[in-house]
């Protein structure tokens, strides 16, 4: 049987003990379950000024230390996705343990482990550099896994209104694939969704001349949208992709031509095209096919990219120094709260543990990886502010 270590064991580091303290709190979106209070108390002891920013049902925390110079913010979320039936978990999802070297529990990878690593990195850095250059900040929300309206998005607007500066931001999302630090996310694609309603005329399948089938009418237009070359991508982003995620029509009867077709689709798009251009071109293709349609758009996030700058250079160098491997830059994956922070003009990177088990039953992360991650965060602080 593998060895199981309890969170309060002498074998566990400060980072792991804090991670376990956070994991044991069932902070399913948007419930923070006291996580931010734990973090605020640790930060306040280091001399951080604490500002609690609740919006709606969401708890948010903005904390800052320092008096002058550029601002480096650590950003993350205390909320987690639901665990599902606990009977399917090897260990209860909110009873963290270290099993055969793996920290197990909901949020271990996404992303309470990263938050713990950030806090302990700053603790060590502040002890060594009490009068450090620059300002260190924390931006923490309990609404990253949910609608993401009253969380980081709202805090960013608060900072914008108060003319608060944010030069660099490290988001602790799980970015690594095979080895901690092997991948740094320096941007993300934009996400533009749409629901297309195409009107027809309902009728009996035996009398198609008395009806108008919206499925038949829509297929050439949908094929044109799929085949369209929206852009060619660039060095950091693949070409923009149009994907149909759902098609719905009719009530299930085999002898009725439906009166309406609903098509749900999504663009994951690069910095080579804007969401307004995508909307305009989509509507032009639909109009060219003579469809009677109504289209509802939802912009889930603009693309962002930090293609160069002090933060990217420091992060690459520090990962290489700590783990002995040069990381690769990537913009793959879904959206993250980095999209809101980048709108402030900030340089943004995402650096966290392995993402292999995020949102899964038996979520886990190598316990040693969190200590390594904390060392990397501390090294970045030292490179920029010591």
C-alpha positions in Angstrom: 0.0 0.0 0.0 1.3 3.5 -0.8 2.2 5.7 2.2 -0.4 8.3 3.2 0.8 11.4 5.0 -1.6 13.7 6.9 -1.5 17.5 6.3 0.0 18.2 9.8 2.8 15.7 9.5 6.3 16.9 10.2 7.2 15.8 6.7 5.0 18.4 5.0 6.3 21.8 4.1 4.8 25.2 4.8 3.5 25.3 1.3 1.8 21.9 1.5 0.3 22.7 4.9 -1.3 25.8 3.5 -2.5 24.0 0.4 -4.2 21.4 2.6 -5.8 24.1 4.8 -7.3 25.6 1.7 -8.3 22.2 0.1 -10.3 21.1 3.2 -12.6 24.1 2.8 -15.4 23.1 0.3 -15.3 26.3 -1.7 -17.5 25.4 -4.6 -18.2 28.4 -6.8 -19.0 31.1 -5.7 -18.6 30.0 -2.0 -15.1 31.0 -0.7 -15.7 29.0 2.5 -13.2 31.1 4.4 -10.2 30.5 2.1 -9.6 34.2 1.5 -9.6 34.9 5.3 -6.8 32.4 5.7 -4.8 34.0 2.9 -5.6 37.6 4.1 -4.3 36.8 7.6 -1.0 35.4 6.2 -0.6 38.5 4.0 -1.5 41.0 6.6 1.2 39.6 8.9 3.7 40.4 6.1 2.5 44.0 5.9 0.1 43.8 3.1 -2.8 46.3 2.9 -5.9 44.2 2.6 -9.0 45.2 0.7 -12.0 42.9 0.6 -14.1 43.5 -2.6 -17.4 41.5 -2.5 -19.5 41.8 -5.6 -22.8 40.0 -5.6 -22.3 36.6 -4.1 -18.6 36.6 -4.9 -15.7 37.2 -2.5 -12.7 39.0 -3.9 -9.4 40.0 -2.3 -7.0 42.7 -3.3 -3.8 42.9 -1.2 -0.7 45.1 -1.8 2.7 45.6 -0.2 5.3 48.3 -1.1 5.4 52.0 -1.7 6.9 52.6 -5.1 7.8 51.2 -8.5 6.1 48.6 -10.7 3.4 46.3 -9.4 3.7 42.5 -9.7 0.4 40.8 -8.9 -0.1 37.1 -8.1 -3.6 36.2 -9.4 -5.8 33.2 -8.6 -9.0 31.7 -7.4 -10.2 30.0 -4.3 -13.3 28.5 -5.9 -13.4 24.9 -7.2 -15.7 22.9 -9.4 -18.1 20.5 -7.7 -16.6 17.2 -6.7 -19.5 15.0 -7.8 -20.4 11.9 -5.8 -17.7 11.4 -3.1 -18.1 7.6 -3.4 -16.2 7.8 -6.7 -13.1 9.4 -5.0 -10.3 7.3 -3.6 -9.9 9.9 -0.9 -12.7 12.3 0.2 -12.3 15.4 -2.1 -12.2 17.9 0.8 -10.0 15.8 3.1 -6.6 16.4 1.7 -3.8 13.9 2.1 -0.5 13.1 0.6 -0.7 9.6 -0.9 2.5 8.1 -2.5 3.9 11.6 -3.0 0.7 13.0 -4.5 -1.4 15.8 -2.8 -4.9 14.6 -3.3 -8.1 16.7 -3.1 -10.4 19.0 -5.1 -8.4 22.1 -5.9 -5.0 20.6 -5.4 -4.0 21.5 -9.0 -6.7 24.0 -9.9 -5.6 26.1 -8.1 -5.3 26.1 -4.3 -1.8 24.5 -4.6 -0.6 27.5 -6.7 -2.1 30.0 -4.2 -0.2 28.3 -1.4 3.0 28.3 -3.4 2.5 32.0 -4.1 2.0 33.0 -0.5 5.0 31.0 0.9 7.2 32.4 -1.9 6.3 35.9 -0.9 6.8 35.1 2.8 10.4 34.0 2.1 11.1 36.9 -0.2 9.8 39.5 2.2 11.9 38.1 5.1 15.0 38.3 2.9 14.0 41.6 1.3 11.9 43.6 3.8 12.5 46.9 1.9 12.1 45.4 -1.6 11.7 47.4 -4.7 8.3 47.6 -6.4 5.0 46.5 -5.1 3.7 43.0 -4.6 0.0 42.4 -4.9 -2.5 39.5 -4.7 -5.8 39.4 -6.8 -7.9 36.5 -5.6 -11.5 35.7 -6.5 -14.1 33.0 -5.8 -15.7 33.2 -9.3 -13.2 31.9 -11.8 -15.0 28.6 -12.3 -18.4 30.2 -12.6 -19.9 33.0 -14.6 -16.7 35.1 -14.0 -18.7 38.3 -13.9 -18.4 39.4 -10.2 -14.9 38.1 -9.8 -11.7 39.2 -11.4 -13.6 41.1 -14.1 -15.2 43.3 -11.4 -12.0 43.7 -9.5 -10.2 44.8 -12.6 -12.9 47.4 -13.3 -12.5 48.6 -9.6 -8.7 49.0 -10.2 -9.3 50.8 -13.4 -11.7 53.3 -11.8 -9.2 54.0 -9.0 -6.3 54.3 -11.5 -4.4 51.5 -9.8 -1.4 50.3 -11.7 -0.7 46.6 -12.5 2.5 46.1 -14.5 3.1 42.4 -14.2 0.8 39.5 -13.3 1.5 35.8 -12.7 -1.7 33.7 -12.9 -1.4 30.4 -11.0 -3.5 28.3 -13.4 -2.2 24.8 -14.0 -0.1 25.3 -17.1 2.4 22.4 -17.0 1.9 19.2 -19.0 4.6 16.6 -18.2 6.9 18.4 -15.7 6.3 21.4 -13.5 7.4 24.5 -15.4 7.6 22.9 -18.8 5.0 25.2 -20.2 4.3 28.9 -19.6 1.1 30.4 -21.0 1.8 33.8 -22.3 -1.6 34.4 -23.9 -4.9 32.9 -24.7 -7.2 32.8 -27.7 -10.4 34.8 -27.6 -13.8 33.1 -27.3 -16.8 34.3 -29.2 -20.0 32.2 -29.0 -23.2 32.4 -31.0 -26.7 30.8 -31.1 -28.2 30.9 -34.6 -32.0 30.5 -35.0 -33.0 29.7 -38.6 -36.7 30.0 -39.4 -38.6 27.6 -41.7 -42.2 26.5 -42.2 -43.3 23.4 -40.3 -45.1 20.8 -42.3 -45.6 17.1 -43.1 -42.6 15.3 -44.5 -44.9 13.9 -47.2 -45.8 17.4 -48.5 -42.4 19.2 -48.5 -43.7 21.7 -51.1 -46.0 23.1 -48.4 -43.2 23.5 -45.9 -39.7 25.0 -45.7 -37.1 22.8 -44.0 -34.7 25.1 -42.1 -32.2 22.2 -41.7 -31.9 21.8 -45.5 -31.6 25.6 -45.9 -28.9 26.0 -43.2 -26.6 23.2 -44.3 -24.8 25.1 -47.2 -24.4 28.1 -45.0 -23.0 26.1 -42.1 -20.6 24.3 -44.4 -19.5 27.7 -45.7 -18.8 28.9 -42.2 -16.8 25.7 -41.4 -14.8 26.0 -44.6 -14.1 29.7 -44.3 -10.4 30.7 -43.7 -10.9 33.3 -41.0 -7.2 34.1 -40.6 -3.8 32.3 -40.8 -2.9 32.6 -37.2 0.6 33.8 -36.3 3.7 32.8 -34.4 1.8 32.4 -31.1 -1.7 31.5 -32.2 -3.1 28.8 -34.5 -5.6 29.9 -37.1 -9.0 30.9 -35.9 -11.4 28.0 -35.6 -15.2 27.9 -36.1 -16.8 25.0 -34.3 -20.4 23.9 -34.2 -21.2 22.5 -30.7 -24.9 21.7 -30.9 -27.7 21.5 -33.5 -31.3 21.2 -32.4 -34.5 21.0 -34.4 -37.9 19.4 -34.3 -39.8 17.7 -31.5 -38.7 14.1 -32.2 -41.5 13.1 -34.6 -40.2 11.4 -37.8 -42.9 12.7 -40.0 -42.7 16.5 -39.2 -40.5 19.0 -40.9 -39.4 21.4 -38.1 -40.2 25.0 -38.2 -37.0 26.2 -36.7 -33.3 25.1 -36.4 -31.0 26.2 -33.6 -27.2 26.0 -34.1 -24.8 26.7 -31.2 -21.2 27.5 -32.3 -18.0 29.0 -31.0 -15.0 30.9 -32.4 -11.6 30.4 -30.7 -9.8 33.3 -32.3 -6.4 34.7 -32.6 -5.1 38.3 -32.4 -5.2 38.4 -36.2 -8.9 39.1 -36.2 -11.3 41.0 -34.0 -14.7 39.8 -32.6 -16.4 42.5 -34.6 -14.8 41.3 -37.8 -15.9 37.7 -37.0 -19.5 38.9 -36.4 -19.6 40.9 -39.6 -18.2 38.1 -41.8 -20.5 35.5 -40.3 -23.6 37.6 -40.9 -22.4 38.3 -44.5 -22.2 34.5 -45.2 -25.6 33.9 -43.6 -27.1 36.7 -45.7 -25.5 35.5 -48.9 -27.4 32.2 -48.4 -30.8 34.0 -48.1 -31.6 32.6 -44.6 -34.4 33.9 -42.4 -32.4 34.0 -39.2 -31.8 35.6 -35.8 -28.4 35.5 -34.2 -27.4 35.9 -30.5 -23.8 36.7 -29.8 -21.8 36.3 -26.6 -18.2 37.5 -26.2 -16.6 35.3 -23.5 -13.1 36.8 -23.7 -10.8 38.8 -26.0 -7.5 37.2 -26.9 -4.4 38.5 -25.1 -0.7 38.0 -25.6 2.5 38.9 -23.8 5.0 38.2 -26.6 8.0 39.8 -24.9 9.0 41.9 -21.9 10.6 41.7 -18.5 8.0 39.3 -17.0 8.3 36.7 -19.8 12.1 36.9 -19.7 12.2 36.6 -16.0 9.8 33.7 -15.9 11.7 31.7 -18.5 15.0 32.3 -16.9 13.8 31.4 -13.4 12.1 28.2 -14.5 15.2 27.2 -16.3 17.4 27.9 -13.2 15.1 26.1 -10.7 14.2 23.0 -12.7 17.0 22.8 -15.3 14.7 22.8 -18.3 13.8 25.7 -20.6 10.0 26.1 -20.7 8.0 26.6 -23.9 5.6 29.4 -24.4 2.0 28.4 -25.3 -1.4 30.0 -25.9 -3.3 26.7 -26.0 -6.3 25.8 -23.9 -9.4 27.6 -22.8 -9.9 31.1 -21.4 -8.6 32.3 -18.0 -8.9 35.4 -15.8 -5.8 36.6 -17.5 -8.0 38.0 -20.2 -9.4 40.6 -17.8 -6.1 41.5 -16.2 -4.4 42.0 -19.6 -7.0 44.7 -20.4 -5.2 46.9 -17.9 -2.1 46.8 -20.2 -0.4 44.3 -17.9 2.2 41.8 -18.9 0.5 38.4 -18.0 1.9 34.9 -17.8 0.3 31.7 -16.4 2.5 29.4 -14.5 1.2 26.5 -12.3 1.4 22.8 -11.7 0.4 19.9 -14.0 -3.1 20.1 -15.5 -3.5 16.4 -16.0 -6.3 15.9 -13.4 -8.0 19.3 -13.2 -11.8 19.0 -12.8 -11.5 15.2 -12.6 -12.4 12.7 -9.9 -9.3 12.1 -7.7 -7.7 15.5 -8.6 -4.1 15.4 -7.5 -0.7 17.0 -8.0 2.8 16.0 -7.1 3.4 17.4 -3.6 7.0 18.2 -4.4 5.9 20.2 -7.4 4.3 22.8 -5.2 7.5 23.4 -3.4 9.3 23.7 -6.7 6.6 26.1 -7.9 7.1 28.2 -4.8 10.8 28.3 -5.5 10.2 29.5 -9.0 7.8 32.3 -7.8 10.3 33.4 -5.3 13.1 33.5 -8.0 10.9 35.6 -10.2 10.3 38.1 -7.4 14.1 38.2 -6.7 14.9 38.8 -10.3 12.4 41.7 -10.7 12.4 43.3 -7.2 15.5 42.3 -5.1 
